[in-house]
Amino acid sequence: MFRFTFAAALLGAAPVASAAVFAVSSSSYTQGSGAAIAPYSNPATAVGAPDAITGEIGGFPNILNPFSPAYETDEIVGIGLGGQITLSFPLPIAISPTQREFGVISNIGLMDTFNPPGTNTNPAGTFNANPRVVDVAVSADGLDFRPAGRVTLGLPANYFTNAGGPYAPSAPASPVVADFGQPFLGTLSTFDGLDFAATIAAFNGSGGGTWIDLDPLAVGLSSFSHVRFSIPAGGIAGSDNYALIDAIVANNALVPEPGSAAVLALLWAARRRR
């Protein structure tokens, strides 16, 4: 807590508790190579919150849930061999020693046994045969990027906490939206053999995704506002050598003191989709 409080004081700012903050821009993008990512070339799709419904373009709309991830070209962006994308938050994000700093919503989907629909295999598995692995770097100013490690984007997302099934074409009645700013602390094994209701309950209200825990000593920063994902041109052994990104989200934003209507408006804008 000392480092978190010190960072806020250093910046003349206060942390916003439990407020989901999404990326508001993509300042740099190189798609890289690979047939799997060729159609996914719009970096703006990684800005803002995930869409609640996927599949509208193809005529098969479906709620975003662990068994039905985003997959259309207006929802996700790809990076392949030699590719990178740099996304920016609207406010600095504090690096905390007590919690994970930001989550990555990709298009990871759980394997469905359809017995009944929305039932995980045991052990739980995903659509992709190999891990989706990326190198992560963060920056406070958009210029000096500090390596933050190699991360596997291997966990699914969920939009509605009261979804009745995995393949509904529209939101449930009286929809309850998951908290994308709440870190998901589970692993793939969390879903081993679970049916749909238990799968949704396992998120504990979170919107899911892969949440990344930065080491403040390793990156040498107390806060950051830019995140870069990349895959080296030579690839990463044992991985799919590509990644598909829907959104990034954090909840440790540092708001300048005193708070203002302009700052609150900025936070709200960051929650909205492109």
C-alpha positions as CSV (number, residue, x, y, z in Angstrom):
1,M,0.0,0.0,0.0
2,F,2.9,2.4,0.6
3,R,4.1,2.2,-3.0
4,F,0.5,2.8,-4.3
5,T,-0.1,5.8,-2.0
6,F,3.3,7.2,-2.8
7,A,2.7,6.9,-6.5
8,A,-0.6,8.8,-6.2
9,A,1.0,11.5,-4.1
10,L,3.9,11.8,-6.5
11,L,1.6,12.5,-9.4
12,G,-0.8,14.7,-7.3
13,A,-3.5,12.1,-8.0
14,A,-5.8,9.7,-6.3
15,P,-6.7,6.2,-7.4
16,V,-10.2,5.4,-8.6
17,A,-11.3,2.3,-6.9
18,S,-13.2,-0.4,-8.9
19,A,-13.7,1.8,-12.0
20,A,-13.1,0.0,-15.3
21,V,-11.0,2.1,-17.6
22,F,-10.5,1.0,-21.2
23,A,-7.9,2.0,-23.8
24,V,-8.9,5.1,-25.7
25,S,-6.5,5.0,-28.6
26,S,-4.0,2.9,-30.6
27,S,-0.9,5.0,-31.2
28,S,1.1,2.4,-33.2
29,Y,0.2,-0.8,-35.0
30,T,2.1,-3.3,-37.2
31,Q,0.0,-6.4,-38.1
32,G,2.9,-8.7,-38.8
33,S,2.5,-11.9,-40.9
34,G,0.3,-15.0,-40.6
35,A,-2.8,-16.2,-42.4
36,A,-4.8,-16.4,-39.2
37,I,-4.6,-12.7,-38.6
38,A,-4.9,-11.3,-42.2
39,P,-8.6,-10.1,-41.9
40,Y,-8.1,-8.6,-38.5
41,S,-6.2,-5.4,-39.4
42,N,-8.1,-2.5,-37.7
43,P,-6.4,-1.4,-34.5
44,A,-9.4,0.7,-33.5
45,T,-11.3,-2.5,-32.7
46,A,-9.1,-2.9,-29.5
47,V,-10.2,0.6,-28.3
48,G,-13.0,0.8,-25.7
49,A,-15.1,-2.0,-24.1
50,P,-15.9,-5.3,-25.7
51,D,-19.1,-5.6,-27.6
52,A,-22.0,-7.4,-25.8
53,I,-23.0,-9.3,-29.0
54,T,-20.7,-10.9,-31.5
55,G,-21.5,-12.5,-34.9
56,E,-23.9,-9.8,-36.2
57,I,-22.0,-9.4,-39.5
58,G,-22.1,-13.1,-40.3
59,G,-25.8,-13.3,-39.4
60,F,-25.3,-15.4,-36.3
61,P,-25.5,-13.0,-33.3
62,N,-24.6,-14.3,-30.0
63,I,-23.9,-12.9,-26.5
64,L,-20.2,-12.6,-25.6
65,N,-19.5,-15.4,-23.1
66,P,-16.7,-18.0,-22.4
67,F,-18.0,-20.4,-25.2
68,S,-18.6,-17.6,-27.7
69,P,-15.7,-15.1,-27.9
70,A,-15.5,-12.1,-30.2
71,Y,-14.5,-13.3,-33.7
72,E,-15.5,-10.7,-36.3
73,T,-13.4,-8.0,-38.0
74,D,-15.1,-5.1,-36.2
75,E,-14.4,-6.6,-32.8
76,I,-10.8,-7.9,-32.7
77,V,-7.4,-6.9,-34.1
78,G,-4.6,-9.4,-34.8
79,I,-0.8,-9.3,-34.5
80,G,1.5,-12.0,-36.0
81,L,5.1,-12.6,-36.6
82,G,6.9,-9.2,-36.3
83,G,3.7,-7.5,-35.3
84,Q,2.9,-5.2,-32.5
85,I,0.1,-2.9,-31.2
86,T,0.4,-0.1,-28.7
87,L,-2.7,1.0,-26.8
88,S,-3.1,3.9,-24.5
89,F,-5.2,4.5,-21.4
90,P,-6.8,8.0,-20.8
91,L,-5.2,8.3,-17.4
92,P,-2.1,6.9,-15.7
93,I,-2.6,3.4,-14.1
94,A,-0.9,2.9,-10.8
95,I,1.3,-0.2,-10.4
96,S,0.2,-1.8,-7.2
97,P,2.0,-4.4,-5.1
98,T,-1.3,-5.9,-4.0
99,Q,-3.3,-6.5,-7.2
100,R,-3.1,-7.1,-11.0
101,E,-2.9,-4.0,-13.0
102,F,-4.8,-4.6,-16.2
103,G,-6.7,-7.3,-18.1
104,V,-6.5,-8.3,-21.8
105,I,-9.8,-9.5,-23.4
106,S,-8.9,-11.6,-26.4
107,N,-10.9,-14.1,-28.4
108,I,-10.2,-17.2,-26.2
109,G,-13.2,-19.6,-26.2
110,L,-13.7,-22.7,-24.0
111,M,-14.3,-26.1,-25.6
112,D,-18.0,-27.1,-25.3
113,T,-19.0,-30.8,-24.8
114,F,-22.6,-29.8,-25.6
115,N,-23.7,-32.3,-22.9
116,P,-25.6,-30.1,-22.3
117,P,-24.5,-27.0,-24.2
118,G,-22.1,-24.8,-22.3
119,T,-20.4,-27.7,-20.4
120,N,-16.6,-27.7,-20.2
121,T,-14.4,-30.6,-21.0
122,N,-12.4,-32.0,-18.1
123,P,-9.7,-30.7,-18.0
124,A,-11.0,-27.5,-19.6
125,G,-9.7,-26.6,-23.0
126,T,-9.8,-23.8,-25.5
127,F,-10.3,-23.4,-29.3
128,N,-6.7,-22.8,-30.0
129,A,-4.3,-25.8,-30.3
130,N,-1.3,-23.8,-29.0
131,P,-0.9,-21.0,-26.5
132,R,-1.4,-17.4,-27.7
133,V,1.8,-15.8,-26.3
134,V,2.9,-12.1,-26.5
135,D,5.6,-9.9,-25.2
136,V,4.3,-7.1,-23.1
137,A,5.9,-3.7,-22.4
138,V,4.6,-0.7,-20.6
139,S,5.4,3.0,-20.7
140,A,4.5,6.1,-18.7
141,D,5.1,8.6,-21.6
142,G,4.6,6.5,-24.8
143,L,8.3,6.7,-25.6
144,D,10.3,4.8,-23.0
145,F,8.8,1.2,-23.0
146,R,9.9,-1.1,-20.2
147,P,9.7,-4.9,-20.8
148,A,7.0,-6.5,-18.5
149,G,7.4,-10.1,-19.5
150,R,6.0,-12.8,-21.9
151,V,2.4,-13.5,-21.3
152,T,0.0,-16.2,-22.4
153,L,-3.4,-14.8,-23.4
154,G,-5.4,-17.9,-22.4
155,L,-8.5,-17.0,-20.5
156,P,-12.0,-16.3,-21.7
157,A,-14.3,-13.3,-21.1
158,N,-18.0,-13.0,-20.1
159,Y,-20.4,-10.0,-20.7
160,F,-23.5,-10.9,-18.7
161,T,-23.5,-12.4,-15.2
162,N,-27.1,-13.6,-15.6
163,A,-26.8,-15.2,-19.1
164,G,-29.1,-18.2,-19.3
165,G,-27.1,-20.1,-21.9
166,P,-24.1,-19.8,-24.1
167,Y,-25.7,-19.3,-27.5
168,A,-28.4,-16.7,-26.9
169,P,-28.7,-14.2,-29.8
170,S,-29.5,-11.2,-27.5
171,A,-29.0,-9.9,-24.0
172,P,-31.0,-11.6,-21.2
173,A,-34.1,-9.9,-19.8
174,S,-33.0,-7.3,-17.1
175,P,-29.3,-7.8,-18.1
176,V,-26.6,-7.6,-15.5
177,V,-23.3,-6.6,-17.0
178,A,-20.1,-8.1,-15.7
179,D,-17.5,-5.9,-14.1
180,F,-14.6,-5.8,-16.6
181,G,-12.6,-3.7,-14.1
182,Q,-12.6,-6.5,-11.6
183,P,-9.5,-8.7,-12.0
184,F,-10.2,-12.3,-12.9
185,L,-8.0,-14.5,-10.6
186,G,-8.9,-17.9,-12.0
187,T,-6.9,-20.2,-14.3
188,L,-8.1,-22.4,-17.2
189,S,-8.4,-25.3,-14.7
190,T,-11.0,-23.2,-12.8
191,F,-13.4,-24.3,-15.5
192,D,-12.7,-28.1,-15.4
193,G,-15.9,-30.0,-16.1
194,L,-18.2,-27.1,-15.1
195,D,-21.6,-26.6,-16.6
196,F,-22.7,-23.2,-17.9
197,A,-24.2,-21.8,-14.7
198,A,-21.1,-22.9,-12.7
199,T,-18.8,-21.4,-15.4
200,I,-20.4,-18.0,-15.2
201,A,-20.4,-18.2,-11.3
202,A,-16.6,-18.9,-11.5
203,F,-16.0,-15.4,-12.8
204,N,-17.4,-14.0,-9.5
205,G,-18.8,-11.0,-11.3
206,S,-15.7,-10.3,-13.3
207,G,-15.7,-9.8,-17.1
208,G,-12.7,-12.1,-17.2
209,G,-9.8,-12.1,-19.6
210,T,-6.1,-12.5,-18.8
211,W,-5.0,-10.1,-16.0
212,I,-1.4,-9.1,-15.8
213,D,0.5,-8.4,-12.6
214,L,3.3,-5.9,-13.2
215,D,6.4,-5.9,-11.0
216,P,7.1,-2.3,-10.1
217,L,10.8,-3.0,-9.4
218,A,11.3,-4.9,-12.6
219,V,9.7,-2.2,-14.8
220,G,11.0,0.7,-12.7
221,L,7.7,2.6,-12.9
222,S,5.1,3.6,-10.3
223,S,2.4,4.0,-13.1
224,F,2.0,3.6,-16.8
225,S,-0.5,4.7,-19.5
226,H,0.7,2.8,-22.6
227,V,0.8,-0.9,-23.2
228,R,2.6,-2.6,-26.1
229,F,2.0,-6.2,-27.2
230,S,4.4,-7.8,-29.7
231,I,5.5,-11.0,-31.2
232,P,9.1,-11.3,-32.5
233,A,9.7,-11.9,-36.2
234,G,11.3,-15.2,-35.3
235,G,8.2,-16.3,-33.4
236,I,7.8,-17.8,-29.9
237,A,8.5,-21.5,-29.7
238,G,5.4,-23.6,-28.8
239,S,2.9,-20.8,-29.4
240,D,0.4,-20.0,-32.2
241,N,2.6,-17.1,-33.1
242,Y,-0.3,-14.8,-33.3
243,A,-2.8,-13.1,-31.0
244,L,-6.2,-11.5,-31.4
245,I,-7.1,-8.6,-29.0
246,D,-10.6,-7.3,-28.2
247,A,-9.9,-4.8,-25.4
248,I,-7.6,-3.9,-22.5
249,V,-9.0,-2.7,-19.2
250,A,-7.6,-1.4,-15.9
251,N,-9.0,-0.2,-12.6
252,N,-6.2,1.7,-10.8
253,A,-6.5,4.9,-12.7
254,L,-4.9,8.0,-11.1
255,V,-7.3,11.0,-11.2
256,P,-5.8,14.5,-10.7
257,E,-6.9,16.2,-7.5
258,P,-9.4,17.7,-7.2
259,G,-11.7,15.7,-9.4
260,S,-13.4,17.5,-12.2
261,A,-16.4,17.0,-14.5
262,A,-14.0,16.8,-17.4
263,V,-12.0,14.0,-15.8
264,L,-15.2,12.1,-15.0
265,A,-16.4,12.6,-18.6
266,L,-13.1,11.2,-19.8
267,L,-13.5,8.1,-17.7
268,W,-17.0,7.5,-19.0
269,A,-15.9,8.0,-22.6
270,A,-13.2,5.3,-22.0
271,R,-15.9,2.9,-21.0
272,R,-17.8,3.3,-24.3
273,R,-17.1,1.3,-27.4
274,R,-15.4,2.9,-30.4
